[in-house]
Amino acid sequence: MTTVGGSLQQHPSLAVAAQDWITNEILAGRIAPGQKLAEVPLSDQMGISRSPVREALRALAAQGLIVVEPRRGAFVADIDASQAADLYACRLLIEPECINQAAASLSDAALNGLVDAFARMESAVRQGLPEAYVTALETYNRELLDACPNRLLFGFAESTWRQSLRYWGLLARHSPTYLGESLRRNTAIHDAVLARDGIAAAAALTELLTWSRDGLAGIIATLPPREALEGK
């Protein structure tokens, strides 16, 4: 795992900071599927008390990123092909309509934020930095979805989107063409958003999600079982 400096202590919410840190470790593959998440080692690693770590684990369990088993503790959720397929089926139903509405409702300030996030995505691809790309892409998607005026729809979209974050890192680590192809497809979304063309943005997102779903299925099929990864 990466080490954590004193900056975590400066965060206004230690539980949120702990949640973000654990999420990033999982997305980067430094905490593997099936790995146990014990409160004491995590709190020592982050230099904080166990209470915010416990709160962070509860939040991550609600998102589906980890699972809590009675009398055994918390574990990173396994990569499951059928669950991934179900998740992307839900994303295809919900998220295109969400950004359709968002694109037409963006304020100038929100649009400027998206432009900045997209510039970071482009920079990460030029430098060949998959983790930085996924981080910038996460920011872009979060800010775009948040512009949806239908807050109930936004809530559904945010839930499916957050559950898919772990798969982005998987795609970035296992597909040598992911960065360039993902940026190309996200460029189509971004161009439509800049034009405030919600229908075009939704169509581009549908193509992106379909491509991601198919690529992810191929990668998951090649992964060894957890027992092999753990050397059992």
N, C-alpha and C positions, 0 to 999 in steps of 0.2 A: 504494500500500500504506500501511497505517497504520505509524506509527513505533513503535519499541520502546524503552522506557526501561531504566534499570538494574535494574528488578525481575526481569528474566529471569535476571540473574546470581545472584540469590538463590535460584533454584529448585534443589531438591536434585539434579535430573537435568537438565542442559542439553539433552540429546538429547530427553527427553520434553517439556520446555518448548518446544523448537524445533518438535517435531512438532505440539504443540497450537497453536502460533502459525500455522504454515503451514496447518494444517487450518482454523482459523478464517478465515484470509484467503481460502481457496478457498470455504468455505461462504458467506461474505458476498459472493462474486463479485468481490472485489478482485484475485484471481488467477484469470484466466479459463481455461476449457477450452482445452487445446492450448498454453497458455503455457509457455515453458521455465523451468525452475527451476535456475538456476546456483548453485553452492555459494558462490562469492565474493560476489556481490551479496546473497545471503540472509544470509551471515555478517556482512557489513557492516551490513545493515539491522537485524539483531538484536544486533549488538555482541558476538558470540561467535566462537570459532574455527570452522574448517571441519569439524573432526572430528564434533562433535555434529550439525551440519547434515547431514553425509553419513549419519550413523546415522539421523537423522529421516527422510531421504528413502528409505532402505531400508525402514523400518517402514511408511511411507505406500505404497510400492510393493506391499508384502505385503498391504495392506488394499485395494488396487485403486484408491486415490484418485489415484495418479500412475502413469505408466508410464516405464520406463527403456529407452531404445533404444540398442543398441550403437553406439559412436562418435558418438552425437548428444547423449546426456545424458538428463535427466529432464524430463518434461512432465506437466502436469495432464491426467488422462484426459479424453477427449472425452465429451460427453453422447450416449449411444447408446440409441435407443428399444428395440431388441431386448434389449440388456443390462439396461436398467431393468425391462422386463417379466419377464425371467428372474429378476432379483433379487427382485422383489416376489412372484413365484410361490414362490420359496424362503422368503421371509419368512412368507407365509401358511401354509406347511406347518410351519414351525418355531416361530415366536415365540408364537402363541396358546397352544400347549401349555406353553411355557416360563413364561409369566406365569400360566397356570392353576396350575402347581405352585408358583410363587413366591408367589402371593397367599395360599396356605394355609400358607406357611412363614415369613412375615414376622415378624421380631422387632418389639417395640415401638419400639426405637431406629430400625430401618429404616423403619418406618411413619411415624415422626415426620420422618425425612429426606424422605420422599416428600411429606408434607404441606407442608413448607417449600418444596420445589421447585415444587409445584403452585401455591402462593401466588405465587411469582415468575412463573410462567406467566400467572396471572390479572392480575398487576400490569403485565406487559409488554403484554398485550392492551389493558388500559384506557388505557395510554399510547401505544398504536400503535407499539410498538418491535419490529419483526419479528426483528431480530438477537438481542435480549435474550430474546425468546420461544423462538427456536430453541435458544439456549444453555440455558435453563431446562428445555426439553423434553428436550434431550440428557441433562441430569443426571437427570431423572425416569426416563427409559427405562433408562439405565445402572444406576441403583440398583435399579429394579424387576427387571430381568433378572438382576442379580447375586444376588438372593434365591432364585433357582431352586436347589433342593437337588441336582438332577441336573446335575453339573458338565460332563458331556459335552454334554448338551443346551444348557446355558448357553454353552459354547464355540461351538457352531454358531450359536446365536441372536445372540451378540455379533458374530460375523463378518458375518452378513448385515445386522445392524443398523448396524454401523459403515460398511459399504459404501454404505448408503442415506443417510448423513448429508448428502452433497452435494446430494441431491435435495430435502431439506427446505428448504434455502436457496433453491433454484430455485422451489419452490412458494410460499415466503413472498414472494419478490421479484416474481413474475409473476401471482399470483392475488390480486386485491383483497379477496376474501372469505376468504382462507386462515386468517388469525388467528382470527376469530370461529368459523368452522366447525371448525377443528382443535381449538380449546379446547372447544367443545361436545361433540365426539366423545371427546376425552380426558377430559372430565368423567365420561362414562359409565364409562370404564375406572377412573377414580379412585374413583368411588362404589363400584364393585364391589370394588376393592382394600381400601377402608376397611372393607367388610363381610367381607373375607377370602373373597369368593365367587369362586373361581378360574374356574368355568364361565362366569359372567356376564362376568368380565374378559376371558376369551378370546374370547367372542362379540363384545364391544364392540371389541376389538382387530381382529378379523377385518373388521368393518364399516369401521373406520378405515383399515386397510391397503387394502381394496378401493377406498374413496373416493380415497385418496392415489394409488394406481396409476392409476386412470382419469383423475384430474386431471393427473397428471404426463404421461401419454401425450398429452393435449391440448396441454399447454404445449410439450413437445418438438417436436411437429409444427409449431408456429409459429415455432420458433427458426431464424434464418438459419444457413447453413453456417459453419463456422469461418473459411473464407476471407473471407466477407463481414464477419464480426466483426472480423477483423484488417485489413480494408481492402485485401485483395489483389485 
